Amino acid sequence: MIKNDVLHPRKKEVSSYTLKNIVLWMAENNPQASFHKKSILQWLHEALDALRVALITLELPYYMIPERNLMATSGLDEEQQRTWISTITDMLNEGPRVILRLPKIRQCIVAHPEPLRWHSGRRIELELLSLMRMIRLAICIDENDEIDHTDAILQALQRRIDEVITDVCVRMIMEGSRVINAQAILERILM
């Protein structure tokens, strides 16, 4: 999907076979136990990085005959090489949202929007609560730049932020995630 829907090769500069070789090398060089459905986005990220390195160096050993370089005869011109490296770098920077570039994946999300809607609702609520908390902190600062943490409104805002983060953590655990660091989850939601 990435090859066809994002890169759009003109000829066979990057083929499905090239991408399969990247996957084979990843499988060869990593323990089998590290491949499971919960790590698919991590491995997609790793594969994109490997493809980017192959495009930069124009080197990718053929899995069956490692002495053969699959990129040597790719016919990749410099402009296309720069464009693809830039596109893949942008995709890597997007993190898990990179899958939204793929029309079939977006269509699945549209067909089953409930989880996305739920998480979006929590994100919006956390953004609003965080803004209200920042405003309240500014109000609760005295002339010595000390914050009055006994302020009831400030405490209520923090309590609700903690409740929402706990809800997100519980849902993530129920969906199979191993992430349980509430602060990391808050930072990821608000990034």
N, CA and C atoms as an extended XYZ file, in Angstrom:
573
Properties=species:S:1:pos:R:3:atomname:S:1:resname:S:1:resid:I:1 pbc="F F F"
N         0.826       -1.197        0.000 N   MET     1
C         0.000        0.000        0.000 CA  MET     1
C         0.865        1.252        0.000 C   MET     1
N         1.942        1.240        0.758 N   ILE     2
C         2.817        2.415        0.795 CA  ILE     2
C         3.435        2.647       -0.577 C   ILE     2
N         3.871        1.573       -1.205 N   LYS     3
C         4.463        1.706       -2.535 CA  LYS     3
C         3.459        2.297       -3.514 C   LYS     3
N         2.261        1.736       -3.555 N   ASN     4
C         1.276        2.154       -4.554 CA  ASN     4
C         0.582        3.467       -4.207 C   ASN     4
N         0.234        3.668       -2.938 N   ASP     5
C        -0.594        4.811       -2.556 CA  ASP     5
C         0.186        6.048       -2.132 C   ASP     5
N         1.464        5.869       -1.762 N   VAL     6
C         2.243        7.012       -1.280 CA  VAL     6
C         3.411        7.329       -2.218 C   VAL     6
N         4.204        6.323       -2.561 N   LEU     7
C         5.400        6.570       -3.372 CA  LEU     7
C         5.088        6.702       -4.867 C   LEU     7
N         4.137        5.954       -5.362 N   HIS     8
C         3.752        5.979       -6.786 CA  HIS     8
C         4.969        5.841       -7.707 C   HIS     8
N         5.667        4.699       -7.688 N   PRO     9
C         6.817        4.558       -8.578 CA  PRO     9
C         6.391        4.632      -10.044 C   PRO     9
N         7.222        5.300      -10.851 N   ARG    10
C         6.912        5.441      -12.276 CA  ARG    10
C         7.185        4.142      -13.017 C   ARG    10
N         8.288        3.496      -12.642 N   LYS    11
C         8.637        2.219      -13.265 CA  LYS    11
C         8.688        1.199      -12.133 C   LYS    11
N         9.822        0.554      -11.984 N   LYS    12
C         9.969       -0.404      -10.888 CA  LYS    12
C        11.169       -0.015      -10.027 C   LYS    12
N        11.316        1.307       -9.781 N   GLU    13
C        12.436        1.784       -8.976 CA  GLU    13
C        12.394        1.174       -7.584 C   GLU    13
N        11.196        1.103       -7.032 N   VAL    14
C        10.958        0.392       -5.774 CA  VAL    14
C         9.777       -0.526       -6.058 C   VAL    14
N        10.017       -1.804       -5.939 N   SER    15
C         8.970       -2.777       -6.251 CA  SER    15
C         8.500       -3.464       -4.976 C   SER    15
N         7.432       -4.215       -5.104 N   SER    16
C         6.962       -5.026       -3.971 CA  SER    16
C         8.054       -5.991       -3.544 C   SER    16
N         8.814       -6.455       -4.502 N   TYR    17
C         9.908       -7.387       -4.226 CA  TYR    17
C        10.979       -6.723       -3.354 C   TYR    17
N        11.258       -5.442       -3.629 N   THR    18
C        12.217       -4.685       -2.810 CA  THR    18
C        11.728       -4.622       -1.364 C   THR    18
N        10.452       -4.308       -1.204 N   LEU    19
C         9.889       -4.200        0.144 CA  LEU    19
C         9.856       -5.553        0.840 C   LEU    19
N         9.583       -6.621        0.093 N   LYS    20
C         9.608       -7.969        0.683 CA  LYS    20
C        11.000       -8.303        1.193 C   LYS    20
N        12.028       -7.885        0.460 N   ASN    21
C        13.395       -8.137        0.909 CA  ASN    21
C        13.689       -7.412        2.217 C   ASN    21
N        13.178       -6.204        2.365 N   ILE    22
C        13.354       -5.479        3.632 CA  ILE    22
C        12.708       -6.264        4.767 C   ILE    22
N        11.493       -6.764        4.530 N   VAL    23
C        10.789       -7.550        5.557 CA  VAL    23
C        11.568       -8.825        5.872 C   VAL    23
N        12.081       -9.498        4.856 N   LEU    24
C        12.853      -10.726        5.096 CA  LEU    24
C        14.099      -10.444        5.932 C   LEU    24
N        14.803       -9.348        5.630 N   TRP    25
C        15.983       -8.994        6.420 CA  TRP    25
C        15.603       -8.657        7.863 C   TRP    25
N        14.473       -7.978        8.037 N   MET    26
C        14.026       -7.660        9.392 CA  MET    26
C        13.711       -8.952       10.153 C   MET    26
N        13.048       -9.882        9.503 N   ALA    27
C        12.714      -11.156       10.142 CA  ALA    27
C        13.976      -11.948       10.464 C   ALA    27
N        14.958      -11.871        9.600 N   GLU    28
C        16.221      -12.595        9.798 CA  GLU    28
C        17.004      -12.046       10.986 C   GLU    28
N        16.952      -10.728       11.166 N   ASN    29
C        17.814      -10.074       12.149 CA  ASN    29
C        17.145       -9.755       13.483 C   ASN    29
N        15.915      -10.224       13.677 N   ASN    30
C        15.204       -9.950       14.927 CA  ASN    30
C        14.536      -11.217       15.433 C   ASN    30
N        14.396      -11.356       16.756 N   PRO    31
C        13.768      -12.560       17.302 CA  PRO    31
C        12.296      -12.667       16.875 C   PRO    31
N        11.870      -13.874       16.609 N   GLN    32
C        10.503      -14.120       16.155 CA  GLN    32
C         9.470      -13.594       17.151 C   GLN    32
N         9.782      -13.677       18.432 N   ALA    33
C         8.834      -13.249       19.471 CA  ALA    33
C         8.536      -11.749       19.405 C   ALA    33
N         9.386      -10.979       18.738 N   SER    34
C         9.153       -9.535       18.677 CA  SER    34
C         8.133       -9.152       17.604 C   SER    34
N         7.703      -10.118       16.808 N   PHE    35
C         6.700       -9.864       15.771 CA  PHE    35
C         5.338      -10.341       16.260 C   PHE    35
N         4.446       -9.408       16.507 N   HIS    36
C         3.080       -9.734       16.905 CA  HIS    36
C         2.195       -8.568       16.496 C   HIS    36
N         0.879       -8.773       16.579 N   LYS    37
C        -0.039       -7.750       16.059 CA  LYS    37
C         0.086       -6.416       16.781 C   LYS    37
N         0.531       -6.427       18.031 N   LYS    38
C         0.648       -5.171       18.773 CA  LYS    38
C         1.883       -4.370       18.374 C   LYS    38
N         2.807       -5.015       17.661 N   SER    39
C         4.032       -4.302       17.282 CA  SER    39
C         4.058       -3.939       15.802 C   SER    39
N         2.937       -4.062       15.123 N   ILE    40
C         2.933       -3.834       13.672 CA  ILE    40
C         3.346       -2.413       13.304 C   ILE    40
N         2.907       -1.421       14.067 N   LEU    41
C         3.292       -0.041       13.751 CA  LEU    41
C         4.784        0.189       13.990 C   LEU    41
N         5.326       -0.443       15.007 N   GLN    42
C         6.768       -0.343       15.260 CA  GLN    42
C         7.539       -0.922       14.070 C   GLN    42
N         7.096       -2.086       13.571 N   TRP    43
C         7.802       -2.719       12.457 CA  TRP    43
C         7.579       -1.962       11.154 C   TRP    43
N         6.422       -1.341       10.994 N   LEU    44
C         6.201       -0.490        9.823 CA  LEU    44
C         7.192        0.667        9.858 C   LEU    44
N         7.366        1.252       11.027 N   HIS    45
C         8.333        2.342       11.204 CA  HIS    45
C         9.748        1.860       10.870 C   HIS    45
N        10.115        0.687       11.380 N   GLU    46
C        11.450        0.130       11.114 CA  GLU    46
C        11.641       -0.136        9.619 C   GLU    46
N        10.608       -0.675        8.965 N   ALA    47
C        10.696       -0.974        7.534 CA  ALA    47
C        10.825        0.308        6.713 C   ALA    47
N        10.064        1.343        7.079 N   LEU    48
C        10.179        2.622        6.383 CA  LEU    48
C        11.579        3.210        6.547 C   LEU    48
N        12.137        3.082        7.745 N   ASP    49
C        13.490        3.587        7.973 CA  ASP    49
C        14.499        2.807        7.133 C   ASP    49
N        14.326        1.486        7.051 N   ALA    50
C        15.223        0.666        6.233 CA  ALA    50
C        15.105        1.044        4.754 C   ALA    50
N        13.884        1.314        4.305 N   LEU    51
C        13.690        1.743        2.916 CA  LEU    51
C        14.355        3.096        2.684 C   LEU    51
N        14.219        4.000        3.626 N   ARG    52
C        14.849        5.317        3.496 CA  ARG    52
C        16.366        5.183        3.405 C   ARG    52
N        16.948        4.337        4.263 N   VAL    53
C        18.399        4.116        4.221 CA  VAL    53
C        18.805        3.513        2.875 C   VAL    53
N        18.004        2.564        2.377 N   ALA    54
C        18.296        1.946        1.073 CA  ALA    54
C        18.244        2.988       -0.046 C   ALA    54
N        17.303        3.912        0.049 N   LEU    55
C        17.204        4.966       -0.968 CA  LEU    55
C        18.363        5.960       -0.865 C   LEU    55
N        18.783        6.252        0.343 N   ILE    56
C        19.902        7.192        0.532 CA  ILE    56
C        21.199        6.586        0.023 C   ILE    56
N        21.458        5.338        0.421 N   THR    57
C        22.734        4.689        0.083 CA  THR    57
C        22.700        3.969       -1.254 C   THR    57
N        21.490        3.770       -1.784 N   LEU    58
C        21.275        2.960       -2.989 CA  LEU    58
C        21.870        1.563       -2.822 C   LEU    58
N        21.707        1.033       -1.605 N   GLU    59
C        22.178       -0.315       -1.301 CA  GLU    59
C        21.120       -1.071       -0.527 C   GLU    59
N        20.762       -2.249       -1.042 N   LEU    60
C        19.871       -3.170       -0.351 CA  LEU    60
C        20.231       -4.576       -0.807 C   LEU    60
N        20.850       -5.357        0.070 N   PRO    61
C        21.231       -6.712       -0.335 CA  PRO    61
C        20.002       -7.570       -0.628 C   PRO    61
N        20.086       -8.297       -1.720 N   TYR    62
C        19.056       -9.265       -2.089 CA  TYR    62
C        19.081      -10.366       -1.032 C   TYR    62
N        17.933      -10.741       -0.508 N   TYR    63
C        17.889      -11.686        0.603 CA  TYR    63
C        18.472      -13.050        0.221 C   TYR    63
N        18.163      -13.526       -0.977 N   MET    64
C        18.616      -14.862       -1.385 CA  MET    64
C        20.094      -14.880       -1.785 C   MET    64
N        20.569      -13.790       -2.346 N   ILE    65
C        21.969      -13.676       -2.755 CA  ILE    65
C        22.480      -12.337       -2.224 C   ILE    65
N        22.938      -12.316       -0.972 N   PRO    66
C        23.293      -11.040       -0.321 CA  PRO    66
C        24.334      -10.205       -1.069 C   PRO    66
N        25.142      -10.834       -1.934 N   GLU    67
C        26.145      -10.079       -2.681 CA  GLU    67
C        25.499       -9.204       -3.755 C   GLU    67
N        24.257       -9.495       -4.109 N   ARG    68
C        23.550       -8.737       -5.145 CA  ARG    68
C        22.843       -7.531       -4.508 C   ARG    68
N        23.009       -6.361       -5.117 N   ASN    69
C        22.408       -5.131       -4.616 CA  ASN    69
C        21.138       -4.835       -5.409 C   ASN    69
N        19.993       -4.920       -4.754 N   LEU    70
C        18.721       -4.682       -5.436 CA  LEU    70
C        18.557       -3.238       -5.901 C   LEU    70
N        19.209       -2.308       -5.251 N   MET    71
C        19.052       -0.893       -5.597 CA  MET    71
C        19.979       -0.471       -6.741 C   MET    71
N        20.970       -1.304       -7.068 N   ALA    72
C        21.953       -0.929       -8.085 CA  ALA    72
C        21.312       -0.700       -9.451 C   ALA    72
N        20.295       -1.472       -9.778 N   THR    73
C        19.661       -1.359      -11.096 CA  THR    73
C        18.248       -0.789      -11.007 C   THR    73
N        17.981       -0.026       -9.962 N   SER    74
C        16.622        0.464       -9.740 CA  SER    74
C        16.191        1.530      -10.749 C   SER    74
N        17.134        2.220      -11.366 N   GLY    75
C        16.789        3.273      -12.320 CA  GLY    75
C        16.218        4.511      -11.646 C   GLY    75
N        16.583        4.724      -10.413 N   LEU    76
C        16.064        5.833       -9.616 CA  LEU    76
C        16.817        7.115       -9.970 C   LEU    76
N        16.094        8.153      -10.434 N   ASP    77
C        16.771        9.417      -10.724 CA  ASP    77
C        16.866       10.241       -9.434 C   ASP    77
N        17.764       11.232       -9.446 N   GLU    78
C        18.063       11.995       -8.224 CA  GLU    78
C        16.854       12.748       -7.681 C   GLU    78
N        16.048       13.315       -8.565 N   GLU    79
C        14.876       14.077       -8.112 CA  GLU    79
C        13.880       13.155       -7.399 C   GLU    79
N        13.630       12.001       -7.994 N   GLN    80
C        12.704       11.052       -7.378 CA  GLN    80
C        13.276       10.527       -6.064 C   GLN    80
N        14.578       10.290       -6.031 N   GLN    81
C        15.246        9.824       -4.819 CA  GLN    81
C        15.051       10.845       -3.694 C   GLN    81
N        15.303       12.127       -3.969 N   ARG    82
C        15.128       13.181       -2.957 CA  ARG    82
C        13.674       13.262       -2.500 C   ARG    82
N        12.747       13.180       -3.453 N   THR    83
C        11.322       13.254       -3.117 CA  THR    83
C        10.921       12.108       -2.210 C   THR    83
N        11.335       10.904       -2.551 N   TRP    84
C        10.959        9.738       -1.742 CA  TRP    84
C        11.606        9.774       -0.362 C   TRP    84
N        12.859       10.191       -0.296 N   ILE    85
C        13.532       10.292        1.010 CA  ILE    85
C        12.798       11.309        1.877 C   ILE    85
N        12.419       12.437        1.301 N   SER    86
C        11.673       13.454        2.036 CA  SER    86
C        10.306       12.932        2.469 C   SER    86
N         9.609       12.251        1.562 N   THR    87
C         8.289       11.696        1.882 CA  THR    87
C         8.383       10.677        3.007 C   THR    87
N         9.354        9.786        2.924 N   ILE    88
C         9.507        8.751        3.953 CA  ILE    88
C         9.930        9.366        5.278 C   ILE    88
N        10.786       10.387        5.245 N   THR    89
C        11.177       11.084        6.478 CA  THR    89
C         9.951       11.713        7.135 C   THR    89
N         9.100       12.347        6.322 N   ASP    90
C         7.854       12.913        6.856 CA  ASP    90
C         6.982       11.827        7.466 C   ASP    90
N         6.903       10.687        6.800 N   MET    91
C         6.093        9.577        7.309 CA  MET    91
C         6.637        9.074        8.647 C   MET    91
N         7.951        8.982        8.757 N   LEU    92
C         8.561        8.537       10.013 CA  LEU    92
C         8.272        9.526       11.138 C   LEU    92
N         8.267       10.817       10.804 N   ASN    93
C         7.998       11.839       11.809 CA  ASN    93
C         6.539       11.856       12.249 C   ASN    93
N         5.651       11.349       11.416 N   GLU    94
C         4.228       11.307       11.758 CA  GLU    94
C         3.923       10.286       12.843 C   GLU    94
N         4.802        9.328       13.030 N   GLY    95
C         4.542        8.281       14.019 CA  GLY    95
C         3.390        7.394       13.580 C   GLY    95
N         2.587        6.926       14.533 N   PRO    96
C         1.503        5.994       14.202 CA  PRO    96
C         0.472        6.551       13.227 C   PRO    96
N         0.367        7.874       13.148 N   ARG    97
C        -0.606        8.475       12.225 CA  ARG    97
C        -0.249        8.240       10.770 C   ARG    97
N         0.938        7.694       10.521 N   VAL    98
C         1.362        7.431        9.153 CA  VAL    98
C         0.375        6.524        8.427 C   VAL    98
N        -0.284        5.642        9.147 N   ILE    99
C        -1.208        4.722        8.483 CA  ILE    99
C        -2.406        5.443        7.885 C   ILE    99
N        -2.669        6.659        8.337 N   LEU   100
C        -3.785        7.416        7.777 CA  LEU   100
C        -3.500        7.895        6.356 C   LEU   100
N        -2.261        7.787        5.907 N   ARG   101
C        -1.929        8.113        4.518 CA  ARG   101
C        -2.445        7.037        3.556 C   ARG   101
N        -2.793        5.902        4.098 N   LEU   102
C        -3.206        4.779        3.257 CA  LEU   102
C        -4.726        4.751        3.133 C   LEU   102
N        -5.256        4.930        1.924 N   PRO   103
C        -6.704        5.016        1.735 CA  PRO   103
C        -7.485        3.823        2.296 C   PRO   103
N        -6.970        2.623        2.142 N   LYS   104
C        -7.694        1.449        2.643 CA  LYS   104
C        -7.791        1.475        4.169 C   LYS   104
N        -6.747        1.921        4.830 N   ILE   105
C        -6.757        2.020        6.290 CA  ILE   105
C        -7.729        3.114        6.723 C   ILE   105
N        -7.669        4.275        6.053 N   ARG   106
C        -8.613        5.358        6.376 CA  ARG   106
C       -10.055        4.882        6.200 C   ARG   106
N       -10.301        4.120        5.153 N   GLN   107
C       -11.646        3.608        4.892 CA  GLN   107
C       -12.094        2.683        6.026 C   GLN   107
N       -11.198        1.862        6.547 N   CYS   108
C       -11.538        0.988        7.681 CA  CYS   108
C       -11.879        1.806        8.918 C   CYS   108
N       -11.143        2.880        9.132 N   ILE   109
C       -11.409        3.731       10.289 CA  ILE   109
C       -12.763        4.404       10.140 C   ILE   109
N       -13.069        4.851        8.929 N   VAL   110
C       -14.367        5.473        8.686 CA  VAL   110
C       -15.483        4.448        8.884 C   VAL   110
N       -15.236        3.214        8.473 N   ALA   111
C       -16.241        2.161        8.622 CA  ALA   111
C       -16.435        1.776       10.093 C   ALA   111
N       -15.406        1.942       10.910 N   HIS   112
C       -15.467        1.603       12.336 CA  HIS   112
C       -14.938        2.777       13.153 C   HIS   112
N       -15.686        3.880       13.209 N   PRO   113
C       -15.160        5.113       13.800 CA  PRO   113
C       -15.216        5.181       15.323 C   PRO   113
N       -15.903        4.262       15.996 N   GLU   114
C       -16.114        4.396       17.441 CA  GLU   114
C       -14.821        4.566       18.227 C   GLU   114
N       -13.794        3.705       18.064 N   PRO   115
C       -12.570        3.912       18.861 CA  PRO   115
C       -11.912        5.264       18.576 C   PRO   115
N       -11.881        5.653       17.312 N   LEU   116
C       -11.282        6.941       16.965 CA  LEU   116
C       -12.082        8.083       17.576 C   LEU   116
N       -13.404        7.980       17.529 N   ARG   117
C       -14.266        9.012       18.104 CA  ARG   117
C       -14.048        9.101       19.619 C   ARG   117
N       -13.965        7.955       20.282 N   TRP   118
C       -13.772        7.935       21.734 CA  TRP   118
C       -12.446        8.602       22.104 C   TRP   118
N       -11.356        8.198       21.449 N   HIS   119
C       -10.040        8.767       21.757 CA  HIS   119
C        -9.989       10.255       21.404 C   HIS   119
N       -10.626       10.645       20.302 N   SER   120
C       -10.662       12.067       19.935 CA  SER   120
C       -11.391       12.878       20.991 C   SER   120
N       -12.485       12.325       21.521 N   GLY   121
C       -13.229       13.007       22.585 CA  GLY   121
C       -12.381       13.218       23.821 C   GLY   121
N       -11.601       12.194       24.193 N   ARG   122
C       -10.717       12.328       25.363 CA  ARG   122
C        -9.633       13.362       25.094 C   ARG   122
N        -9.118       13.376       23.878 N   ARG   123
C        -8.067       14.338       23.548 CA  ARG   123
C        -8.600       15.765       23.640 C   ARG   123
N        -9.764       16.010       23.069 N   ILE   124
C       -10.358       17.353       23.114 CA  ILE   124
C       -10.596       17.775       24.559 C   ILE   124
N       -11.137       16.859       25.361 N   GLU   125
C       -11.387       17.183       26.768 CA  GLU   125
C       -10.080       17.507       27.489 C   GLU   125
N        -9.024       16.710       27.242 N   LEU   126
C        -7.744       16.981       27.897 CA  LEU   126
C        -7.142       18.312       27.446 C   LEU   126
N        -7.290       18.638       26.176 N   GLU   127
C        -6.785       19.925       25.696 CA  GLU   127
C        -7.490       21.080       26.401 C   GLU   127
N        -8.824       20.989       26.505 N   LEU   128
C        -9.586       22.041       27.183 CA  LEU   128
C        -9.230       22.123       28.668 C   LEU   128
N        -9.155       20.975       29.322 N   LEU   129
C        -8.801       20.955       30.745 CA  LEU   129
C        -7.407       21.532       30.978 C   LEU   129
N        -6.474       21.192       30.098 N   SER   130
C        -5.103       21.706       30.238 CA  SER   130
C        -5.061       23.219       30.067 C   SER   130
N        -5.814       23.727       29.098 N   LEU   131
C        -5.874       25.181       28.915 CA  LEU   131
C        -6.496       25.866       30.130 C   LEU   131
N        -7.605       25.313       30.638 N   MET   132
C        -8.246       25.896       31.819 CA  MET   132
C        -7.312       25.834       33.026 C   MET   132
N        -6.539       24.749       33.135 N   ARG   133
C        -5.599       24.613       34.249 CA  ARG   133
C        -4.487       25.661       34.146 C   ARG   133
N        -3.981       25.892       32.927 N   MET   134
C        -2.938       26.913       32.744 CA  MET   134
C        -3.460       28.295       33.121 C   MET   134
N        -4.683       28.588       32.715 N   ILE   135
C        -5.284       29.885       33.065 CA  ILE   135
C        -5.442       29.994       34.576 C   ILE   135
N        -5.928       28.913       35.190 N   ARG   136
C        -6.130       28.936       36.645 CA  ARG   136
C        -4.805       29.056       37.395 C   ARG   136
N        -3.756       28.413       36.880 N   LEU   137
C        -2.434       28.538       37.507 CA  LEU   137
C        -1.975       30.002       37.492 C   LEU   137
N        -2.229       30.675       36.382 N   ALA   138
C        -1.850       32.092       36.294 CA  ALA   138
C        -2.606       32.929       37.320 C   ALA   138
N        -3.861       32.562       37.563 N   ILE   139
C        -4.676       33.286       38.551 CA  ILE   139
C        -4.192       33.002       39.973 C   ILE   139
N        -3.718       31.781       40.203 N   CYS   140
C        -3.341       31.344       41.561 CA  CYS   140
C        -1.902       31.682       41.944 C   CYS   140
N        -1.204       32.433       41.138 N   ILE   141
C         0.181       32.810       41.457 CA  ILE   141
C         0.164       34.118       42.248 C   ILE   141
N         0.893       34.117       43.370 N   ASP   142
C         0.959       35.340       44.169 CA  ASP   142
C         2.145       36.195       43.737 C   ASP   142
N         2.371       37.278       44.466 N   GLU   143
C         3.441       38.216       44.092 CA  GLU   143
C         4.841       37.617       44.202 C   GLU   143
N         4.997       36.503       44.923 N   ASN   144
C         6.291       35.821       45.063 CA  ASN   144
C         6.431       34.662       44.081 C   ASN   144
N         5.540       34.612       43.095 N   ASP   145
C         5.507       33.537       42.093 CA  ASP   145
C         5.272       32.160       42.706 C   ASP   145
N         4.574       32.131       43.825 N   GLU   146
C         4.186       30.874       44.472 CA  GLU   146
C         2.764       30.530       44.051 C   GLU   146
N         2.531       29.270       43.731 N   ILE   147
C         1.199       28.822       43.306 CA  ILE   147
C         0.432       28.318       44.516 C   ILE   147
N        -0.818       28.741       44.615 N   ASP   148
C        -1.699       28.276       45.681 CA  ASP   148
C        -2.338       26.961       45.245 C   ASP   148
N        -1.711       25.845       45.627 N   HIS   149
C        -2.198       24.522       45.219 CA  HIS   149
C        -3.442       24.094       45.996 C   HIS   149
N        -3.866       24.885       46.970 N   THR   150
C        -5.086       24.547       47.720 CA  THR   150
C        -6.339       25.073       47.028 C   THR   150
N        -6.188       25.799       45.932 N   ASP   151
C        -7.320       26.345       45.188 CA  ASP   151
C        -8.237       25.198       44.733 C   ASP   151
N        -9.519       25.284       45.093 N   ALA   152
C       -10.479       24.208       44.804 CA  ALA   152
C       -10.665       23.974       43.311 C   ALA   152
N       -10.694       25.030       42.532 N   ILE   153
C       -10.887       24.887       41.084 CA  ILE   153
C        -9.666       24.213       40.458 C   ILE   153
N        -8.482       24.627       40.869 N   LEU   154
C        -7.250       24.025       40.371 CA  LEU   154
C        -7.210       22.537       40.705 C   LEU   154
N        -7.601       22.184       41.917 N   GLN   155
C        -7.637       20.774       42.322 CA  GLN   155
C        -8.668       19.987       41.517 C   GLN   155
N        -9.839       20.580       41.272 N   ALA   156
C       -10.884       19.898       40.495 CA  ALA   156
C       -10.423       19.660       39.058 C   ALA   156
N        -9.753       20.648       38.468 N   LEU   157
C        -9.242       20.478       37.110 CA  LEU   157
C        -8.211       19.350       37.054 C   LEU   157
N        -7.287       19.323       38.013 N   GLN   158
C        -6.269       18.274       38.039 CA  GLN   158
C        -6.904       16.909       38.261 C   GLN   158
N        -7.904       16.861       39.119 N   ARG   159
C        -8.602       15.593       39.392 CA  ARG   159
C        -9.253       15.052       38.110 C   ARG   159
N        -9.914       15.943       37.340 N   ARG   160
C       -10.566       15.508       36.108 CA  ARG   160
C        -9.537       15.079       35.060 C   ARG   160
N        -8.411       15.789       34.971 N   ILE   161
C        -7.333       15.386       34.055 CA  ILE   161
C        -6.870       13.982       34.400 C   ILE   161
N        -6.656       13.733       35.698 N   ASP   162
C        -6.228       12.404       36.143 CA  ASP   162
C        -7.266       11.334       35.812 C   ASP   162
N        -8.560       11.664       35.967 N   GLU   163
C        -9.624       10.709       35.650 CA  GLU   163
C        -9.627       10.346       34.168 C   GLU   163
N        -9.474       11.347       33.313 N   VAL   164
C        -9.481       11.094       31.869 CA  VAL   164
C        -8.277       10.241       31.479 C   VAL   164
N        -7.111       10.580       32.013 N   ILE   165
C        -5.907        9.791       31.719 CA  ILE   165
C        -6.087        8.353       32.192 C   ILE   165
N        -6.680        8.161       33.365 N   THR   166
C        -6.935        6.814       33.866 CA  THR   166
C        -7.871        6.058       32.929 C   THR   166
N        -8.924        6.722       32.444 N   ASP   167
C        -9.847        6.096       31.487 CA  ASP   167
C        -9.107        5.656       30.225 C   ASP   167
N        -8.237        6.521       29.718 N   VAL   168
C        -7.477        6.191       28.510 CA  VAL   168
C        -6.547        5.008       28.782 C   VAL   168
N        -5.860        5.021       29.931 N   CYS   169
C        -4.960        3.910       30.296 CA  CYS   169
C        -5.729        2.592       30.357 C   CYS   169
N        -6.876        2.613       31.025 N   VAL   170
C        -7.676        1.388       31.160 CA  VAL   170
C        -8.095        0.887       29.786 C   VAL   170
N        -8.564        1.786       28.932 N   ARG   171
C        -8.995        1.368       27.591 CA  ARG   171
C        -7.820        0.818       26.791 C   ARG   171
N        -6.659        1.465       26.895 N   MET   172
C        -5.482        0.984       26.167 CA  MET   172
C        -5.084       -0.410       26.644 C   MET   172
N        -5.135       -0.647       27.948 N   ILE   173
C        -4.806       -1.968       28.487 CA  ILE   173
C        -5.814       -2.997       27.996 C   ILE   173
N        -7.104       -2.629       27.989 N   MET   174
C        -8.143       -3.542       27.517 CA  MET   174
C        -7.963       -3.863       26.026 C   MET   174
N        -7.395       -2.922       25.277 N   GLU   175
C        -7.163       -3.137       23.849 CA  GLU   175
C        -5.828       -3.831       23.588 C   GLU   175
N        -5.094       -4.165       24.649 N   GLY   176
C        -3.871       -4.936       24.489 CA  GLY   176
C        -2.579       -4.156       24.574 C   GLY   176
N        -2.638       -2.874       24.878 N   SER   177
C        -1.426       -2.076       24.972 CA  SER   177
C        -0.695       -2.376       26.273 C   SER   177
N         0.625       -2.272       26.218 N   ARG   178
C         1.425       -2.462       27.423 CA  ARG   178
C         1.871       -1.135       28.016 C   ARG   178
N         1.448       -0.034       27.424 N   VAL   179
C         1.820        1.299       27.917 CA  VAL   179
C         0.968        1.618       29.139 C   VAL   179
N         1.609        1.848       30.268 N   ILE   180
C         0.862        2.166       31.488 CA  ILE   180
C         1.374        3.429       32.162 C   ILE   180
N         2.284        4.139       31.541 N   ASN   181
C         2.835        5.360       32.095 CA  ASN   181
C         1.877        6.506       31.791 C   ASN   181
N         1.152        6.959       32.791 N   ALA   182
C         0.128        7.983       32.603 CA  ALA   182
C         0.710        9.283       32.053 C   ALA   182
N         1.873        9.687       32.522 N   GLN   183
C         2.482       10.924       32.038 CA  GLN   183
C         2.839       10.817       30.561 C   GLN   183
N         3.362        9.661       30.145 N   ALA   184
C         3.706        9.452       28.730 CA  ALA   184
C         2.456        9.484       27.863 C   ALA   184
N         1.376        8.906       28.363 N   ILE   185
C         0.121        8.904       27.618 CA  ILE   185
C        -0.402       10.332       27.479 C   ILE   185
N        -0.369       11.109       28.552 N   LEU   186
C        -0.810       12.499       28.496 CA  LEU   186
C        -0.001       13.283       27.477 C   LEU   186
N         1.323       13.118       27.500 N   GLU   187
C         2.190       13.839       26.555 CA  GLU   187
C         1.890       13.435       25.122 C   GLU   187
N         1.659       12.132       24.875 N   ARG   188
C         1.345       11.663       23.511 CA  ARG   188
C         0.004       12.204       23.036 C   ARG   188
N        -0.961       12.256       23.932 N   ILE   189
C        -2.289       12.760       23.557 CA  ILE   189
C        -2.217       14.234       23.201 C   ILE   189
N        -1.462       14.994       23.965 N   LEU   190
C        -1.424       16.438       23.774 CA  LEU   190
C        -0.352       16.910       22.809 C   LEU   190
N         0.439       15.991       22.252 N   MET   191
C         1.519       16.424       21.356 CA  MET   191
C         1.012       16.973       20.051 C   MET   191
